[in-house]
Amino acid sequence: MTNLLIIETSARSSSISTALAHEFIEKLTLNTVELNLKNRNLNSDQLQNLDEEMTTALRSGVKNPTELQVKTIAQSDKMIGELDAADIILIAAVSYTHLTLPTICSV
């Protein structure tokens, strides 16, 4: 079985980048016996912004983490696990103007 992780970045649910990614997946399924699809939408998942407090908790840990730090670390660990498990990673990166990436991609 092939594990495919699709990472959607558009703020619009009907974006061209998302449609193209799903078209690619449809064509891939024609040539792949079994496909295990995991979808990660960076817009609707409402990820915690990384600031000094969060990066400190993620990198070196803290003795008494806050509830938010515990939640952020758990979410980070889950997403790293998704990346590790993926045989194929498909990033549906949107370009709004002048070939720039949305800020959600920098998280």
PyMOL commands that set and color helices and strands:
alter all, ss='L'
color gray80, all
select helices_A, chain A and resi 16-31+52-59+67-85+103-106
alter helices_A, ss='H'
color red, helices_A
select strands_A, chain A and resi 2-8+35-41+88-92
alter strands_A, ss='S'
color yellow, strands_A
deselect
rebuild
show_as cartoon
